[in-house]
Amino acid sequence: MAKDAADPFATFVAWYREAQGHADIPDASAVNLATASPGGAPSNRMVLIKEFGPAGFVFYTNLSSRKAEELKANPLASLCFYWAPLGRQVRIEGPVSHVGDSEADSYFATRPIDSRIGAWASRQSEELVSRTELAGRIARTAARFAAGEVHRPPFWSGFRLTPDRMEFWTNRSGRLHDRVGFERIGADRWRRFLIYP
Ligand SMILES: Cc1cc2nc3c(=O)[nH]c(=O)nc-3n(C[C@H](O)[C@H](O)[C@H](O)COP(=O)(O)O)c2cc1C
């Protein structure tokens, strides 16, 4: 990328580092993820971004969850970070693809043992009869893996959202906020523009 080219990732990295270092932001990686059903009905929830860069923003989840089912049918999504103490919002939109198995395996191996067992035990987004049922599934999973490594379940992996549009919002007085948009115009090229608040 040319030195003076519009680069939303440089801004994102700078803002993310500030958010990470801020005492009043418990987890800068927490982001709202919006997906939509094939019919266009939206749904959203929070996830944690585990990796990001020009290739995209990666989160992990159960592949039978509502979000994953929606992404299977309609692989477009958007993310919205809000770092209130900094008065900043970042919106990111684009297509979503699966991360590779080895990438998912490597990340899964870094997770605490309870989270790895939980990934096996939870039927994320299905109806749960009682917490007792969940506790039973966790106990059985822990027993099953007692003697060995808890490898990644085949139904748990990551998605990478590759942005084709990003927007950086900064709080300003009188609601005359600053909005800077970026639209992808090539593999590694972006158009930068201002947006009315
Ligand atoms: C701060 C925060 C972070 C979360 N991170 C994740 C995550 O990284 N992956 C995940 O599957 N669920 C995560 N969750 C739970 C989701 O918000 C959601 O309840 C779950 O994934 C089921 O969503 P779905 O039924 O729309 O698929 C997180 C929740 C919160 C509040």
The ligand as a MOL file (V3000), in Angstrom:
LIG
                    3D

  0  0  0     0  0            999 V3000
M  V30 BEGIN CTAB
M  V30 COUNTS 31 33 0 0 0
M  V30 BEGIN ATOM
M  V30 1 C -18.7420 -9.6070 26.1980 0
M  V30 2 C -19.2440 -10.8810 25.5860 0
M  V30 3 C -18.4010 -11.6160 24.7680 0
M  V30 4 C -18.8530 -12.7840 24.1540 0
M  V30 5 N -18.0130 -13.4660 23.3190 0
M  V30 6 C -18.4660 -14.5510 22.6480 0
M  V30 7 C -17.6310 -15.1830 21.6640 0
M  V30 8 O -16.4970 -14.7750 21.3890 0
M  V30 9 N -18.1510 -16.2680 21.0200 0
M  V30 10 C -19.4220 -16.7340 21.2810 0
M  V30 11 O -19.8270 -17.7250 20.6620 0
M  V30 12 N -20.2290 -16.1380 22.1760 0
M  V30 13 C -19.7850 -15.0520 22.8620 0
M  V30 14 N -20.6010 -14.4140 23.7660 0
M  V30 15 C -21.9930 -14.9190 23.9240 0
M  V30 16 C -22.8400 -14.3690 22.7760 0
M  V30 17 O -23.1580 -13.0040 22.9960 0
M  V30 18 C -24.1350 -15.1640 22.5580 0
M  V30 19 O -24.8790 -15.2510 23.7500 0
M  V30 20 C -23.8690 -16.5800 22.0580 0
M  V30 21 O -22.7610 -16.6360 21.1800 0
M  V30 22 C -25.0720 -17.1420 21.3300 0
M  V30 23 O -25.4220 -16.2910 20.2580 0
M  V30 24 P -26.3410 -16.7770 19.0270 0
M  V30 25 O -27.4750 -17.5800 19.6380 0
M  V30 26 O -26.8080 -15.5520 18.3630 0
M  V30 27 O -25.4630 -17.6290 18.1560 0
M  V30 28 C -20.1670 -13.2480 24.4000 0
M  V30 29 C -21.0310 -12.4990 25.2300 0
M  V30 30 C -20.5700 -11.3390 25.8100 0
M  V30 31 C -21.5190 -10.5460 26.6750 0
M  V30 END ATOM
M  V30 BEGIN BOND
M  V30 1 1 1 2
M  V30 2 1 2 3
M  V30 3 2 2 30
M  V30 4 2 3 4
M  V30 5 1 4 5
M  V30 6 1 4 28
M  V30 7 2 5 6
M  V30 8 1 6 7
M  V30 9 1 6 13
M  V30 10 2 7 8
M  V30 11 1 7 9
M  V30 12 1 9 10
M  V30 13 2 10 11
M  V30 14 1 10 12
M  V30 15 2 12 13
M  V30 16 1 13 14
M  V30 17 1 14 15
M  V30 18 1 14 28
M  V30 19 1 15 16
M  V30 20 1 16 17
M  V30 21 1 16 18
M  V30 22 1 18 19
M  V30 23 1 18 20
M  V30 24 1 20 21
M  V30 25 1 20 22
M  V30 26 1 22 23
M  V30 27 1 23 24
M  V30 28 2 24 25
M  V30 29 1 24 26
M  V30 30 1 24 27
M  V30 31 2 28 29
M  V30 32 1 29 30
M  V30 33 1 30 31
M  V30 END BOND
M  V30 END CTAB
M  END
